[in-house]
């Protein structure tokens, strides 16, 4: 069990002058400052210290002197570690800022400087580094794969980061070999080729910045001002070929919103929502999976997975590529490009829960169909389920629908003690008016049809379940031609469990730490929402009792940025907590912002636990050494301790498995725990969070790796994003519970 490894390599980071230059950039624009430093070839680290926004460099910059001058020059030599402050020495506030930075040199400053230096080094070698997370070499032909749409490509890419690994007292270059998807065609080119502009998210070509596409607006003069500002400081390589069509867009990046706001290049609609304008000729569809499907590219064609050994070999190649990086004032060396880093402290906690009789159950029981109705039976009884089955897609024949009906009944009846029935009806109108409380609907593989169905059925007080008829018909055809085993009956297992859950049935009981048994437990995730003709940022708070047997929702909470909507959600949770004096808040974030902590302190004075859980982090995969020098996926519940203190902990966790597959590598979750005023240990919170995975019952193969409140919030956010795009709907909390 202790043979677990990070796909990472130890590195040495040296500031050659042993001095750091600190620029406080209040009143200046971070994007503008960083853009000038990149063009000057100077590595930089941006951070907030003592409440002030700063940029730290290893040498003095001449290019940003017109904007800001260094507030400090800090001596970081090992033997001194004292302050040599130019200009402001002796002022308490400035001393606090300098000391804050000195305290974070090893843990924060050096890793960020190293990442900045490596990105600039790769850029000079011709790599594409404009994505916010991924780098790739477009000149490496063997790693570039054209997709079926003539201007879409898949690249062999890497996500990398440098972190201070406390357990080993060393800096580590974490590497995650991955794939980068890209669409080269701009919106105006797609229009010329006859494509409809059904892309809700777009990106600035040749840049990492993306936008929500709202519509068109005729004002090329304003769009030229926006384009010129972005071209000057943010994306100097972009070119506009045409100004015939202008897009109304909402910047997803807070940095870009702030930059445009300072340049007076953000407008407001009648309801105060901000947007800007850019020409179609500089915008491409964001290469998301949904957008690629709109371009006719299937999941099967993408194949975005790598086996553990293949991932390791590619990681070794990247380490060799950046083995020695020298930049202005900084040297980064990979200590050993052959051996990946062994995890110093390893825990194992396979998620577990209890059934109605108090017996322990494991993730394997959740995915075992034979255990449902036997080992897994109701802990809490819900509504009797009266399910209408509607086939509105001609490509799915009667025999397939009959098979699906059989599969649903096979699962629903035993798990509801025969308090369920499934009846075929001819139309959605008959389902809504016929005394049913759930609808399973086979429709087109069309986002608009899906959105309208989910909204209308949930508004009618029924549980909606949409099946993509085109995908089902395709699978039936492939099974017949290739003689593969497939039946629509297989859909019944996952769908039946989901319908029962939304009808109030509960099958799994958690055992929280005793100190959290009376806490409010909530999960919060965020999404962009299309309301009327603008875009709002909103969160969906999902609430549950600590044992998982009772679930509730708050209505949508809106705000200007991610931190603000979470803070607003905390305020709403406080108002709806009833007799709960403490809270366990789960957020889908890598970093828990101090604004969130401050809000929790203000609203829950008796104490709180805040847990950041995410799969989209910059740390590596976890690998287990197998036979000889081969590497495989680690066991479910494998936890690598990144850091651990009395009231804080950071862990990288393999929270689910892939049924023993050798083709794919598990994506671990990063769990950050923060505790205040509660007598519970970070490790106890970690194990409780992992146990929440047992509530993820809506799966035919393996439980999702995210804890259930966040998994449910994430699913709702994705649904609401699509629904709001086509219907401009703000659901009630009662409708949220049905979705």
Secondary structure, DSSP 8 states (H G I E B T S, - for coil): ---EEESEEEEEEEETTSEEEEEE-TTS-HHHHHHHHHHHT--EEEEEETTEEEEEESS--STTTTT---SEEEE--TTT--EE-SS-TT-HHHHHHHHHHHHTIIIIIHHHHHHHHHHHHHHHTT-B--SSSEEE-TT-GGGEEE-SSTTEEEEEEEEEEEEEEGGGTEEEEEEEEEEEEEE--BHHHHHHTT-----SEEEETTSS-EEEEEEE---HHHHHHHHHHHHHHT-TT------SSEEEEEE--HHHHHHHHHTT--EE-TTS-EEEEEEGGGEEE---HHHHHHTT--HHHH-----HHHHHHHHHHHHHHTSEEEETTEEEEES-SSS-EE-SSEEE---EEE-TTS-EEEHHHHT-GGGBTTTB--SB----EEEEEEE--TTS-HHHHHHHHHHHHHHHHHHTTT-EEEEEES-HHHHHHTT-SEEEEEE-S-HHHHHHHHHHHHHTT-EEEEEEHHHHHHHHHHHHHHT----GGGHHHHHHHHHHHHTT-B--B----GGGTTSEEEEEEEEEEEETTEEEEEEEEEEE-TTSS-EEE---EEESSHHHHHHHHHHHHHHT-TT---EEEEES-SS--HHHHHHHHHH-TT-EEEEEEESS-SS--EEEE-STT-EEE--TTEEEEEEE-SSEEEEEEE-S--TT-SS-----EEEEEEEES----HHHHHHHHHHGGGG----SSS--SS-HHHHHHHHHHHHHHHHHHHH-----HHHHHH-
